Amino acid sequence: MKTIRIFSLVAAVTLLAFSAETLSAAPTSARKKADQQTYLTIRGKVVDAETGAPLVFATVAVMETNVAIITNIDGEFTLKIGDTEASKNLEITYLGYKNKIIPISSMRNDGYKNSISLEPAPIPIKEIVVRPINPEEIVGKAIDRIGKNYENVPNLMTAFYRETIRKNRTYVSIGEAVVEIFKAPYSNDLRYDGARIYKGRKSSDVERMDTILFKLQGGTTSVLLLDIAKNTELILTRDAMKYYNYSLMSVIEIDGKPHYGIDFVQKPSAEMPLFMGTLYIEMDSYAISEAEFGFNLEDKAAAASIFIRKKPLGMEVVPEVATYRTKYREQDGKWHFSYSRAEVKFKVNWKKKLFNTYYTTMSEIAVTDRTDQEVIKFAGKDKIKYTDVFSEKVGSFADPEFWGDYNVIEPDQSIESAIRRLSRKLKFSDREPE
């Protein structure tokens, strides 16, 4: 495993630049329109009932509606719902845990953070299969079958992308876009994925950011790198396996299919910061259908050197949490990249100041359509580059008519909700050539 390449890929996942500038925010008509709406705001935290640990990326949905949200790196969520939905129930789901249903009427909506505990619910292994279970062997088979389980021809995908930056609990940057993705075959290590913006926008209706301007580099390029079945160097190679210890967490059901839940953690002998998390491997095909993992931040100095590109003198920046999620969807015997999310939390401290400030960056992408017909690789000038700042580029692709009634960016709503609103505009068949 080449250290330089590992570090470059990790940094690409979430790379920040700091500069001593002021980000001004002017009110827009979007705020006025949002204020005219009547809704309830429910805040909560989802935790493990046994340990009290936060459950990251748990789904909180309003039953019988399309309203849903995913918990953040602290297990917290903020859900905005209309008055007409106040009589419905919330359903909270998380892989390996029992679903929980709670009446919305029983939850406080006055700024209080409701605590929701989920009980673990693994499928007993003996009821699934009788065979020796060696976690290293399972991961090895998953690696060996990547070429068989994943697409071996290029695909063109349409996706919805969103990124946000929060200062403490206040959003200071929000942007979203419809993007097109060139997905290279998984069997070809010499062809790389690429993305280009189709339509995009950003919100200027955010709070003042003091004297620090955060810039999130990489954007869509970074979340595509989270396709670990394609970018295997960090976790999914036979060589990488020697840096990790593996254990069988449980056997759980995902989309009606039994999966191994394999935990992996960096060995104490590994000198460089690596990852820890869970691989969900489908039992029959040994395909990795989901992965949830985080970056090892025990060595704060090493982690800071990876994540931070530039900062002013006198500022200390420490990565606190770095969490990632990737999902795949099976179709016709092949698994396709469908979703990824990166969320990183930083503690910022100026010398001679008493209080710390926390900034949280989030990048998220969900594939809405794909085709393997007449796929042509993007020209280099059209692709989003690793060094690009999405919030600076997206203005060139603004089109208010495209967004229609979806005229307010709601960062606390799930990306799936946004996709449903734009569903008719997110398919190749409905596109008009430019």
Secondary structure as the mmCIF struct_conf table of DSSP 4:
data_model
#
loop_
_struct_conf.conf_type_id
_struct_conf.id
_struct_conf.beg_label_comp_id
_struct_conf.beg_label_asym_id
_struct_conf.beg_label_seq_id
_struct_conf.end_label_comp_id
_struct_conf.end_label_asym_id
_struct_conf.end_label_seq_id
HELX_RH_AL_P HELX_RH_AL_P1 THR A 3 VAL A 13
BEND BEND1 THR A 14 THR A 14
STRN STRN1 LEU A 15 SER A 19
BEND BEND2 ALA A 20 ALA A 20
HELX_RH_AL_P HELX_RH_AL_P2 SER A 29 GLN A 36
BEND BEND3 GLN A 37 GLN A 37
STRN STRN2 TYR A 39 ASP A 48
TURN_TY1_P TURN_TY1_P1 ALA A 49 THR A 51
STRN STRN3 PRO A 54 PRO A 54
TURN_TY1_P TURN_TY1_P2 VAL A 56 PHE A 57
STRN STRN4 THR A 59 VAL A 62
TURN_TY1_P TURN_TY1_P3 MET A 63 GLU A 64
BEND BEND4 THR A 65 ASN A 66
STRN STRN5 ALA A 68 ILE A 70
TURN_TY1_P TURN_TY1_P4 ILE A 73 ASP A 74
BEND BEND5 GLY A 75 GLY A 75
STRN STRN6 GLU A 76 GLY A 82
HELX_RH_3T_P HELX_RH_3T_P1 ASP A 83 GLU A 85
TURN_TY1_P TURN_TY1_P5 ALA A 86 SER A 87
BEND BEND6 LYS A 88 LYS A 88
STRN STRN7 ASN A 89 THR A 93
TURN_TY1_P TURN_TY1_P6 LEU A 95 GLY A 96
STRN STRN8 TYR A 97 TYR A 97
STRN STRN9 LYS A 100 PRO A 103
HELX_RH_3T_P HELX_RH_3T_P2 ILE A 104 SER A 106
BEND BEND7 MET A 107 MET A 107
BEND BEND8 ASP A 110 GLY A 111
STRN STRN10 LYS A 113 LEU A 118
STRN STRN11 PRO A 120 PRO A 120
HELX_LH_PP_P HELX_LH_PP_P1 PRO A 122 PRO A 122
STRN STRN12 ILE A 123 ILE A 123
HELX_LH_PP_P HELX_LH_PP_P2 PRO A 124 PRO A 124
HELX_RH_3T_P HELX_RH_3T_P3 ILE A 125 GLU A 127
TURN_TY1_P TURN_TY1_P7 ILE A 128 ILE A 128
BEND BEND9 ARG A 131 ARG A 131
HELX_RH_AL_P HELX_RH_AL_P3 PRO A 135 ASP A 144
TURN_TY1_P TURN_TY1_P8 ARG A 145 ARG A 145
HELX_RH_AL_P HELX_RH_AL_P4 ILE A 146 ASN A 149
STRN STRN13 TYR A 150 TYR A 150
BEND BEND10 ASN A 152 VAL A 153
STRN STRN14 ASN A 155 LYS A 167
TURN_TY1_P TURN_TY1_P9 ASN A 168 ARG A 169
STRN STRN15 THR A 170 LYS A 183
TURN_TY1_P TURN_TY1_P10 TYR A 186 SER A 187
TURN_TY1_P TURN_TY1_P11 ASP A 189 LEU A 190
BEND BEND11 ARG A 191 ARG A 191
STRN STRN16 GLY A 194 SER A 203
BEND BEND12 VAL A 206 VAL A 206
TURN_TY1_P TURN_TY1_P12 ASP A 210 THR A 211
STRN STRN17 LEU A 213 GLN A 217
BEND BEND13 GLY A 218 GLY A 218
TURN_TY1_P TURN_TY1_P13 GLY A 219 GLY A 219
HELX_RH_AL_P HELX_RH_AL_P5 THR A 220 LEU A 225
TURN_TY1_P TURN_TY1_P14 LEU A 226 LEU A 226
TURN_TY1_P TURN_TY1_P15 ILE A 228 LYS A 230
BEND BEND14 ASN A 231 ASN A 231
TURN_TY1_P TURN_TY1_P16 GLU A 233 ILE A 235
BEND BEND15 LEU A 236 THR A 237
TURN_TY1_P TURN_TY1_P17 ARG A 238 ASP A 239
HELX_RH_3T_P HELX_RH_3T_P4 ALA A 240 TYR A 243
STRN STRN18 TYR A 244 ILE A 254
TURN_TY1_P TURN_TY1_P18 ASP A 255 GLY A 256
STRN STRN19 LYS A 257 GLN A 266
TURN_TY1_P TURN_TY1_P19 PRO A 268 SER A 269
BEND BEND16 MET A 272 MET A 272
STRN STRN20 PHE A 275 GLU A 282
TURN_TY1_P TURN_TY1_P20 MET A 283 SER A 285
STRN STRN21 ILE A 288 PHE A 295
BEND BEND17 GLU A 298 ASP A 299
HELX_RH_AL_P HELX_RH_AL_P6 LYS A 300 PHE A 307
STRN STRN22 ILE A 308 LYS A 310
TURN_TY1_P TURN_TY1_P21 LEU A 313 GLY A 314
STRN STRN23 MET A 315 GLN A 331
TURN_TY1_P TURN_TY1_P22 ASP A 332 GLY A 333
STRN STRN24 LYS A 334 TRP A 350
TURN_TY1_P TURN_TY1_P23 LYS A 351 LYS A 352
BEND BEND18 LEU A 354 PHE A 355
STRN STRN25 THR A 357 THR A 371
BEND BEND19 GLN A 373 GLU A 374
HELX_LH_PP_P HELX_LH_PP_P3 LYS A 377 ALA A 379
TURN_TY1_P TURN_TY1_P24 GLY A 380 ASP A 382
BEND BEND20 LYS A 383 LYS A 383
HELX_LH_PP_P HELX_LH_PP_P4 ILE A 384 LYS A 385
TURN_TY1_P TURN_TY1_P25 TYR A 386 THR A 387
STRN STRN26 VAL A 389 VAL A 389
HELX_RH_AL_P HELX_RH_AL_P7 PHE A 390 LYS A 393
HELX_RH_3T_P HELX_RH_3T_P5 VAL A 394 PHE A 397
HELX_RH_AL_P HELX_RH_AL_P8 PRO A 400 TRP A 403
TURN_TY1_P TURN_TY1_P26 GLY A 404 ASP A 405
BEND BEND21 VAL A 408 VAL A 408
TURN_TY1_P TURN_TY1_P27 PRO A 411 ASP A 412
BEND BEND22 GLN A 413 GLN A 413
HELX_RH_AL_P HELX_RH_AL_P9 ILE A 415 ARG A 421
TURN_TY1_P TURN_TY1_P28 LEU A 422 LEU A 422
HELX_RH_3T_P HELX_RH_3T_P6 SER A 423 LYS A 425
BEND BEND23 LEU A 426 LYS A 427
HELX_RH_3T_P HELX_RH_3T_P7 PHE A 428 ASP A 430
#
